[in-house]
Amino acid sequence: MKILVVEDDKKTASYLERGLTENGYIVDVAYDGEDGLQRAKDNDYEMIILDVMLPRRDGWSVVSELRKQGKQSLVLFLTAKDDVLDRIKGLDLGADAYLVKPFAFSELIAQMKTLFRRSPSIQAPVIKIADLEIDFMNHRALRASKRLDLTPKEFALLVYMAKHTGEILSRTIIADQVWNMHFDSDTNVVDVHIRRLRSKMDDPFEKKLIHTVRGMGYILQDQS
C-alpha cells in the first residue's frame, strides 16, 4: 500500500517513513501542506498521514480540498492539537481518524489496520494466484499453505506485482513504485530483489509465477 506522510518536522517525518517502510508500506513524504495537497491530487494513496500545523497550507484545508475534489484516500490526522474541538473539526472535514502526538508507533499501525479493514475502497485483503496467497493487511504470504519468510521490501515487491497480475512491469516502474526512486541503469536493486523473491517464492515449488520478459521487465502470472 502507498502512504503519503505530510509532516513538517523532519525528524518525525523520517521516523514515520522508516517505520512504515519497515512494515512493508511504500511511503512518500511532503514537508508542507501545499506540496502534500499536490502529491495527494497527483497520486492514488491508500492513506494520508497528515499533521495539522503545516507551512504554506494547514492540514484542515488540505483534507477539505481533497474531499471537495472527490479524493477518497483515507486520512489520519497525526498532530499535537489534542483539544476535543480540534478532533471534531478534523473528522467533520472528512478525516477518518485522529491520533495525538506523542504517539506509540504500534498504536499508529493498529489504527491504520483498523481503517483499512473498515474501508470499502481498499481491495480484498487477500489476493490469490494459483497456490500463492497474499494477506497484505497482515503482511503474510503463503505458497501451498507454507508461509514465506519475506523481508518487508520483498513483501512490498510481491504485493505490487500481485496487484498488477498479468501486466509486464518494467524495472523503471518497479523502482519508482516500490523504492520511490528513479531507475538508474547502473543499479541492479530491482533484479537483486526479484532474484531473492524468486528464491523463496518460486524455486522451492514446481510451478513458477514470476517470469522475465526479455528486454521489458517482469510479470507475475500463473501461466499453466
N, C-alpha and C positions, 0 to 999 in steps of 0.2 A: 504494500500500500504506500502511496505517496503522500507525504505530510509536508505542510508549509508551516514553519515557525516564524512568527513575526515578533521580534524581541530586540529592543534597542540596547540592552545590557549585553555586551559581547561575551562576558564570562558565562552568563546564564544561557545565552544562545548556543555557545559552544558545548556546554554541559548537556543541553537538550539534544543537540544534533548528535553528539557522541552516543548518548544513552539510547536514543531512538534507533540510530543506525545499528547499534549492537543488538537491538531487539528485532532486527530484520526489516525495518522500515526504510524507505527511500525519502531523504529529507532535503528540502530546500530551506534557505534562511533568508529573511529580509530584516533589515535593521531599522526601518521606519515605516510608517503607515502607508505612505504613498507608494513605495516600492512593493510593499505587501499586497496592497489592493491591485496593482498592475499585474503582479505574478498570479494572484488568485483569478483575475479575469482571463489571463492568457493560458492557464493550465487547469487541468481537472485534478484537483486534490481530493482525496477521500476525507481529509481533515485539515483544518487550520487551527493551530495553537496560537492564540493572539493575546498580546498584552493590551492594556487599556491606554496607559500613558505612553504615547509614542511621539517621536518628532514628525513634523510635517502634516500628519493626519492621525487623530486618535482612533483607538480600536472601536469605539462606538460607531463612528462614521464609516469605518471600513466594513463592518458587518452589515450596517444599514444599507450601504450602497450595493453590496454583494446580493443581498436579499431582493432589493429593488430590481436588479438585473436578472433575477431568477437563478442565481448560483445556489446549488443545493449542498455544497460541501458542508460537512459537519464542522461546527465552530466551537472550540473550547477556550473560554477566556481563562488566562493564567495571569493573575495580577495581584498586586499588593492592596488594591482597593477592596476592603473587606466589609464595607457598610452594606446592610441588608438592601437599602435602596439601590445601591450600585448593582447588586446581584439581580434584583428585579429588573432594572433597566436593561442590563445585558441580555437577559432571557427574553424580555419584551421585544427587543430589537431583532431577535432571531438567532441568538446563540443557543447552543444545545446543552452546554454545561458551563460551570463556573468553579474554578479551583483557585484558592487563595494562597499566595506566597507568604512565608516559606512553605514548601510542599515536599512531601516524600515522593521520590520518583516512582516507587512501587504503586502509590496511590494514583499518580498520573496514568500509568499503564492500565491500572484497573478501571479507571474512568473511561479511558479510550476503548477498551474492550467492551465495556457495557454499552457505550454509544454505538459501536459497530454492530453489536448483536441486535440492537433495537432498530437500527436504521434500515428502512425498506430499500434505500438507494444502493446499499452495499450488496454486491452479488453473493450468491450462496456461499456459506463459509467453508464448504468442502468442494474441491474440484477433483474429478475422477477421469483418468485417462488410462485405458487398459487396466492393468493391475496396480497402477500408481494412484495413490490417494493423498491429496494435499489439504490439510486443515490449516488454512493460513491465519485464522483467528487465533489459534493456539500454537502456531509456529511448529507444526508437526507434519512430517511426510512419511508415507509408508509405501513399500512395494511388496506385493504378495503378503500383505499383513505384517511385514517386518519393518520396524521403524528405522529410518535412515538417519545416520549421525551427521547432520549437516551444520556447517558454521552459519551464523546469521547472514553473511553475504551470499553463501551458496544457496541458502533458502530463499533469499530475496531474488536471486537469479532464476531459480526454479519457478517461483510464483509468477514472475514477469513472463517467462516463456510459456507457462501453463495458461495464463490469461490470454495469450496470443497463439494458442494451439493451432497448428496448420499454417501459420504465417512464417515466411522467411524473415529472420531478424538479422540485420547487418551488425557488424561489430560496432559501428558508429552509433546505431540506435541503442544497442545494449549498454554501451559505455555511458551514453547520455542518461538513460532511464534508470540504470541500476547503480552506477557510480557517480552520476551527476557530473560527468567530466566530458570534455571534448576528446574524441578519439584521436590518438596520435599513432601513426603507422609504425612508429618505433616501440610502441608499448604493447606488450602481449598479455596484459592483465585479463582481457576477455578470454583469450584462448586458454590461459592457465586455469581460470576458474571453470570453464567448460570442461576441461580435461579432468579436473578434480571432481566435479559434479558427476561426470560420466563414470569415474572410477567407483563411486559409491552407489549411483542410481542405476547404471546400465551394465557395467562389467560383471557383477555377480549374477545377472539374470539373462536368460536366453533371449528374450525379446528386448530389442534396443529401441529407445524412444527419442533420443537426441541424435539428430542426423546433420551432417555437414553438407551444405550446398556450395559446391566449389565456386569460388570467386564471388560469392554473395553473402554467406553467413551461416546461420544455424536455424534449425527448425525442430520443435518438439511435436512429435506426431506418432500415432500408432499406425504403422504402415502395413499391418497384417491384413 
